[in-house]
Structure formats: structure tokens, C-alpha cells
Amino acid sequence: VIEKFWDLVILPTLNDHVSNVSADMGFMVFQESVLRGNRYVKLGFPKGTLDEVIAIPGSKFIENNGGNIYLGNSVIKLLYEDNKISTVELRDGTKLSADIIISAIPSNSLYNILPDELQSHKSFSILPKIEHASIVNIHIWLNTKIMNDQFINIIDSPLQWIFNKSLQDNKDQALDISISDSKNLLQKTTAEIIDLVFSELKDIFPRFNINFVEKYKIIKERKATFRCTPNSKKYRLTNISPVDNLYIAGDWVDTGWPSTMESAALSASNVVNEIESNNKNK
Ligand SMILES: Cc1cc2nc3c(=O)[nH]c(=O)nc-3n(C[C@H](O)[C@H](O)[C@H](O)COP(=O)(O)OP(=O)(O)OC[C@H]3O[C@@H](n4cnc5c(N)ncnc54)[C@H](O)[C@@H]3O)c2cc1C
């Protein structure tokens, strides 16, 4: 029952086995994804890459509204003065300043760019306690179609979920295999992982043949999501930081949601509301 029912929902949504997650977050996921009813919840996956669906339209929106985007030039330090972030320093030495700074980077990245006096502040010193879990994605391009469904979940297989990324009438096929909480695979070599995948594909799709494989790519995301273990909620910060002009967004902020795009979007919307209401009160 644990593997075939609870983990079917918990593993892909919380990226952890049900035995490791906080009951609070586990119930929240069931409440939102199963019990709310199908008028509220739809299972879906993007038709294009996330770049096409989110990043490119997002960048255009920012630039069309007068914003600048600095790519490949990460923030290496936040400088701090009079309880404000005075300067944001980029890798190439560029120094930026602004009335309001919104951090939208992962918790460990934010911790790394904080000045020493903020790293030891009680609000931020807990950030290294936020744990992360991995996801391994295996992309396989085949010259022959083996799967008709858009996506399937395989119980009793380490492959977990397989997404069909090809159009229905294509003769060839691109598959994306997504393996949550994949710590067992992180130490394995590419050859070991692909041997396992091919042998599982043969069991799942008896007509699968290694000669169908045109190419494949394995992506190991070691810190794919933050973990929702018991007590982890106390390490999630609020949008408002103890620094006057610093606000915090990101899926790991305390939105009540697990490490998902919903949480990231909600945290961003909450930051905007906070800033607007602060401006009104001034
Ligand atoms: C393989 C995988 C599959 C997933 N599947 C799903 C799913 O199906 N559904 C779902 O809802 N969620 C999924 N997630 C989780 C989802 O991607 C995250 O919850 C979401 O991206 C978090 O958004 P964010 O804006 O908080 O952070 P991120 O998307 O992590 O964005 C943070 C950005 O900050 C940048 N950054 C870091 N440090 C610095 C720095 N010093 N200076 C400048 N920039 C910096 C990073 O490069 C990154 O672009 C998945 C995650 C992974 C890895």
C-alpha cells in the first residue's frame, strides 16, 4: 500500500518517500491533488521546454517593461550598511544598487552571498539546515515508437514516470524518464544507469530494442528540490527579511507549499503584495 498508493502521489510531488516527509506536508499534497476534486486539479505537463513556456516569455516581459537581465553573471556578494543591502556585486565586478532588493535564488545560494554579519544573524544562520533531494532525468531518443500514452507511472520499477515528448503521429519518439529521490543513482556511472534503464524498458515495453536508441542524455540534479521532512518548516523564511530593503522569494520561502513552481509563483506574488502594502503605509 505504501509503494502503490502513498508513494504514487508523494514521491513525485515531495521528491521523497512517504516515510520521510512531514505528515503536515503529506496531507497538504493529498488535500490539494486528490481530495479537492477534479474541478480544481489537473495533471499536466508542458508542451514545450520550460524555456519556451516560462523563461523566454518572462524575459520578454521584463525587458519590454524597461528591466535589464544579466545572464551568466551571478551575484557573488550582497554588501550591507545601516541595515540595508547597499550594493549587489556581480561576478564580473559590476556593482548594482536599488531601493528594494528581491532575492529569488535557492536558500543555499542566498546564504553564500550574504555578508558575514548576516550569515550569523538568527534568521539566516538556519539556512544551511534546509536539506535537498535529487532528481535524475533520462532523455532517450528512439527511431521507433514504443509508447502510445502521453505519460505513464510504473509501479515496481525504479523508472517511476515516463513522459512521451513526441507528437502522436511521429514514427520516432523522445521519452523523458523522471526519477525522484534518486540518491541511489547519483554515484552510478552513465553506463550503469543506462543499462538499468534499457533493461527496465524491455520489461515495460517488450518490443523495445536497444537498436531503436538514437541517443540519450542523463541529467543528475543533486539539489533538485528542498526536502519537506518533519520540522523542516521552521527553516523556511518569510518574505520579509530582517534587512530593511531585502525581500525573499523562491519556492523554499514559507508558502505552505512544497518545492514546486506553485510555491515559487506564490512566494513572488506574496512579495509584490508586501512591497505594495509597505508603500501604501509609508
Ligand atoms: C528535474 C526537476 C523536475 C521538477 N519537476 C517539477 C514539476 O513537475 N512540477 C513543479 O511544480 N516543480 C518541479 N520542480 C521544482 C521546480 O523546478 C522548483 O520548485 C522551481 O523551479 C523553484 O523556482 P524558484 O524560482 O524558487 O527557483 P529556481 O527555479 O531554482 O530559480 C533560481 C534561479 O536562481 C539562479 N541563481 C542561483 N544563485 C544565483 C546567484 N548567486 N546569482 C544569480 N542567480 C542565481 C539559478 O541559476 C536559478 O536560475 C522540478 C525541479 C527539478 C530540478
Ligand as a Chemical Component Dictionary entry (heavy atoms), coordinates in Angstrom:
data_LIG
# 
_chem_comp.id                   LIG 
_chem_comp.type                 NON-POLYMER 
_chem_comp.pdbx_formal_charge   0 
_chem_comp.three_letter_code    LIG 
# 
loop_
_chem_comp_atom.comp_id 
_chem_comp_atom.atom_id 
_chem_comp_atom.alt_atom_id 
_chem_comp_atom.type_symbol 
_chem_comp_atom.charge 
_chem_comp_atom.model_Cartn_x 
_chem_comp_atom.model_Cartn_y 
_chem_comp_atom.model_Cartn_z 
_chem_comp_atom.pdbx_ordinal 
LIG C1  C1  C 0 14.285 17.885 -12.536 1  
LIG C2  C2  C 0 13.247 18.719 -11.828 2  
LIG C3  C3  C 0 11.904 18.458 -12.044 3  
LIG C4  C4  C 0 10.926 19.229 -11.414 4  
LIG N1  N1  N 0 9.619  18.974 -11.676 5  
LIG C5  C5  C 0 8.667  19.788 -11.174 6  
LIG C6  C6  C 0 7.303  19.626 -11.531 7  
LIG O1  O1  O 0 6.944  18.727 -12.295 8  
LIG N2  N2  N 0 6.392  20.495 -11.011 9  
LIG C7  C7  C 0 6.756  21.514 -10.170 10 
LIG O2  O2  O 0 5.897  22.299 -9.756  11 
LIG N3  N3  N 0 8.044  21.672 -9.802  12 
LIG C8  C8  C 0 9.005  20.846 -10.281 13 
LIG N4  N4  N 0 10.315 21.010 -9.916  14 
LIG C9  C9  C 0 10.634 22.023 -8.897  15 
LIG C10 C10 C 0 10.644 23.402 -9.519  16 
LIG O3  O3  O 0 11.546 23.428 -10.612 17 
LIG C11 C11 C 0 11.097 24.405 -8.464  18 
LIG O4  O4  O 0 10.225 24.320 -7.352  19 
LIG C12 C12 C 0 11.058 25.817 -9.013  20 
LIG O5  O5  O 0 11.883 25.934 -10.164 21 
LIG C13 C13 C 0 11.567 26.780 -7.963  22 
LIG O6  O6  O 0 11.540 28.062 -8.530  23 
LIG P1  P1  P 0 12.395 29.216 -7.911  24 
LIG O7  O7  O 0 12.163 30.410 -8.775  25 
LIG O8  O8  O 0 12.160 29.307 -6.455  26 
LIG O9  O9  O 0 13.930 28.734 -8.037  27 
LIG P2  P2  P 0 14.743 28.244 -9.285  28 
LIG O10 O10 O 0 13.856 27.798 -10.401 29 
LIG O11 O11 O 0 15.747 27.282 -8.726  30 
LIG O12 O12 O 0 15.458 29.557 -9.783  31 
LIG C14 C14 C 0 16.509 30.128 -9.053  32 
LIG C15 C15 C 0 17.451 30.774 -10.055 33 
LIG O13 O13 O 0 18.448 31.485 -9.328  34 
LIG C16 C16 C 0 19.655 31.346 -10.027 35 
LIG N5  N5  N 0 20.747 31.640 -9.081  36 
LIG C17 C17 C 0 21.248 30.863 -8.087  37 
LIG N6  N6  N 0 22.236 31.504 -7.442  38 
LIG C18 C18 C 0 22.352 32.717 -8.040  39 
LIG C19 C19 C 0 23.210 33.828 -7.828  40 
LIG N7  N7  N 0 24.135 33.831 -6.870  41 
LIG N8  N8  N 0 23.067 34.900 -8.643  42 
LIG C20 C20 C 0 22.123 34.923 -9.621  43 
LIG N9  N9  N 0 21.290 33.900 -9.870  44 
LIG C21 C21 C 0 21.407 32.809 -9.081  45 
LIG C22 C22 C 0 19.648 29.906 -10.519 46 
LIG O14 O14 O 0 20.547 29.762 -11.590 47 
LIG C23 C23 C 0 18.187 29.757 -10.943 48 
LIG O15 O15 O 0 18.014 30.133 -12.284 49 
LIG C24 C24 C 0 11.313 20.260 -10.521 50 
LIG C25 C25 C 0 12.671 20.520 -10.290 51 
LIG C26 C26 C 0 13.626 19.759 -10.932 52 
LIG C27 C27 C 0 15.088 20.062 -10.687 53 
# 
loop_
_chem_comp_bond.comp_id 
_chem_comp_bond.atom_id_1 
_chem_comp_bond.atom_id_2 
_chem_comp_bond.value_order 
_chem_comp_bond.pdbx_ordinal 
LIG C1  C2  SING 1  
LIG C2  C3  SING 2  
LIG C2  C26 DOUB 3  
LIG C3  C4  DOUB 4  
LIG C4  N1  SING 5  
LIG C4  C24 SING 6  
LIG N1  C5  DOUB 7  
LIG C5  C6  SING 8  
LIG C5  C8  SING 9  
LIG C6  O1  DOUB 10 
LIG C6  N2  SING 11 
LIG N2  C7  SING 12 
LIG C7  O2  DOUB 13 
LIG C7  N3  SING 14 
LIG N3  C8  DOUB 15 
LIG C8  N4  SING 16 
LIG N4  C9  SING 17 
LIG N4  C24 SING 18 
LIG C9  C10 SING 19 
LIG C10 O3  SING 20 
LIG C10 C11 SING 21 
LIG C11 O4  SING 22 
LIG C11 C12 SING 23 
LIG C12 O5  SING 24 
LIG C12 C13 SING 25 
LIG C13 O6  SING 26 
LIG O6  P1  SING 27 
LIG P1  O7  DOUB 28 
LIG P1  O8  SING 29 
LIG P1  O9  SING 30 
LIG O9  P2  SING 31 
LIG P2  O10 DOUB 32 
LIG P2  O11 SING 33 
LIG P2  O12 SING 34 
LIG O12 C14 SING 35 
LIG C14 C15 SING 36 
LIG C15 O13 SING 37 
LIG C15 C23 SING 38 
LIG O13 C16 SING 39 
LIG C16 N5  SING 40 
LIG C16 C22 SING 41 
LIG N5  C17 SING 42 
LIG N5  C21 SING 43 
LIG C17 N6  DOUB 44 
LIG N6  C18 SING 45 
LIG C18 C19 SING 46 
LIG C18 C21 DOUB 47 
LIG C19 N7  SING 48 
LIG C19 N8  DOUB 49 
LIG N8  C20 SING 50 
LIG C20 N9  DOUB 51 
LIG N9  C21 SING 52 
LIG C22 O14 SING 53 
LIG C22 C23 SING 54 
LIG C23 O15 SING 55 
LIG C24 C25 DOUB 56 
LIG C25 C26 SING 57 
LIG C26 C27 SING 58 
# 
